[in-house]
Amino acid sequence: MIDKNNMLQNAEKFVYDKLHTDTSGHDWWHVVRVRNTACELAEKEGADQFICELAALLHDMADDKLNANPEQALTELKAWLMQQELSEEAIDHIIQIITTMSFKGSGQSVPPTLEGKIVQDADRLDAIGAIGIARCMAYSGSKGRPIHDPSKVARDNPSLEDYRNGQDTAIMHFYEKLLKLKELMNTAYARKMAEHRHKVLEDFLTEFYAEWDGKL
């Protein structure tokens, strides 16, 4: 029988060593929040708690935003998983979750399993609300993008290339991704959690534009 607690501790160290110095909003504490939310959702939705927790811990390890060579990062992640006492089925499930959960421009990619849907929901919940706003600004700053430029208009359905080309602003990101996430939640409990966080985004934008125009 595998020692799940030991494996989760190994995963924590593996992820912490790589991400604890990140300043783009994809740091160790983002992973902790996603893990905690995924565990909460797994309990509410009756999913495999261990798979959800492990996938949540590992979900950014091969992300193309954080790796110059995401294919190599995925290969290294698979190698790490194979060193653990995981079944081939569990490894395949973890990799499937990680490779199908990213927003990638349109946001239409949905993992096929309940556990994948839960980890995707947990990650997306961390992109909205007060923390989501802070992360958006941190990520934009890390990429040299301005907060706002009134001459730039958000794109309705940006391609992955558009989404990654760095021509947007932090405020454009609200319209191209963040404000869409509430309707893209997979599970009932995540949709409930998203309602309040979505309202925080809307209230922030109202305040932002009023201050931008010198009205407050």
N, C-alpha and C positions, 0 to 999 in steps of 0.2 A: 504493500500500500504506500502511495506517495505521501510525503510529509508536506501538506499544503501550506502550512504556516511557514515552514522553512523556505519553500519555493517563493512565497510572496515576499519574504524578507530578502531573498536573493534578488528578486526583481526590483525591489525598492532600491537596493544598492546599485544595481546595474543602471537604473534610470537616473538616480540622483547623481551618479558620477558623470553622466553625460549632460544633464540639463540644469544642474543647480546654478550655473553661472549665466544662464540665458536671461536676456533683458528685453525680449520681444513679446513677453506675455505667454510664452510657452515653457515656462520654467518648472522647477520641481513642485512649487506650490499649486500651479495649475493642475499638474498631474494628481496631486493629493485631493484637490477639490473634485476633479472628475471621478477619481476612485470612490470618494465618499458618496457622491451623488449616484454613481452607478450601483453601489451596494444598496443604497436606499431604494432605488428603482427596482432592483432585482428582487428585493424582499416584497415590495408592493405587487410586482407583476408575476411572481412565482418562477423566476428564471434561475439558472445555475449561478449561484453566488460566486463560486470560485472562478469560473470562466469570465464572468463580468469583471471581477476585481483584477484578475491578472491582465486581461485585455485592456482595461482602463489604465493600469500602470504602464503598459507598454505602448499605448496608442500613438504616441508621437515619435517613437524611436526611429521610424523610417520615413517620417513626413518630409515631403519635398521642400517645404518651407525652411526646414532646419538642417537639411543635408545636401551638400553639394552633389553627392552621388547617391540618390535615394535607393537605387537598385542594389548598390553595395551595402547600404545600411540595412536593407531588408534581408539580404543574404547573411549578414552578421547577426541579425535578430533571429533568423531561423537557426543558425548555428548555436546561438545561446540557448534557445528553446530545446534543441536536441540534446544539450548537455544536462538538462533537467530530467526529472523522472516522469515526464509527460508522455502520454500515449500519442501515437501518430495522429489519431483522430482529434485529440485536443489541440495539438500543434497546428493542424490544418484549420481548425476552427478559429484559433487566435489570429492566425495570419489572414484568414478570410475577413474577419472583423476589421482588422487594421487597414486592409487594402480596399475596403468598400465603404468606409464611414466618412471620408473626407468630403467637404462641401464641393470643391472643384468647380467653381463658376456657377453652374446651374443649381446645384444643391439637390439634384434628383437621384444621386446614388444612395441606395438604401440597402443595408446588409440584409441577407435573407433570413437570418435566425433572430429569435427574440433577444438573445444575449447581445448580438450585434446591434440591434435596434436600440437597446438600452444604453450601450456604451456611446453610440452616436448621439442619443438624446442628452446624456450627461455632458458630453463634450460641447454640444450646442448650447446647453443651458449656461455653461461658463462663458459663453460668448455674448450673452445678453444680460440686462440688469446693470447694476452699478459696477460690478467687477468687469462685465463685458465692455463697458465704456472705458474703464481704465486700461484694459488690455488692448482695446482698439487704438487708443492714443499711444500706448507703449510700442505696439507693433508698427504703427505709422512712423513714429519717431525713429525706430531702429532701421527703417527702410528709407529714411530721408524724405518722407512724404509730408506735405503741409497739412495743417489741421483742416483748412477750408479754403476754397477758391471759388467764388461765385460764378466765374466764367466756365467752370467745369461742371458738366451735368452727368448724373449717374446713368449708367447703361442698364437697359431693361434686363437683358439676358447675356451678360458678358461671358465670353468663352474662357476656358482655362488660361489661355495665353493672355487675354485681356486682363483677367483677374490677377495674374502674376507679374504683369509688365511694369508695375510701379508708377503708372501714370495717374493713379487715382489719389484722392485725399481721404483723410480720416472720416469726414462727414459723408463723402460718397459711399464709403464702406457700409454705413448704416443702411443705405437704400439698396445697395447691391447684395448685401448679405444679411446683416443683423436683423432688420425689420421683417425679413422673410422667414426667420427661423421658427417663430411661434407656430406657423401653419405647417411646418415640416416635422414637428415632433411626432414620433411614432407611437408612444405609449400614453395612456390616459393620464397617469400621474404626472408625466413630464409636461403634458399639455396644460395641466392645472398649474404647475410651477411656472410655466412660461408666461402665463397671463400677467402676473404681477411684474415680472422682469421686463416684459414688452412695454408695459405702461411706463416703467422707469425710462426706457429709451425715448418714448414719445414725449414725456415731460422734459427730458434733457434737451431734446431738439427745440421744443418751444422756447425754453429759456435761452438756449444758445443763440437762436436767430434774433430774439429780442435784444440780447446784449450786443450781438454783432451789429445790429442796426442802430445801436445807441438809444434804445427805447427804455432800457432799465438800467 
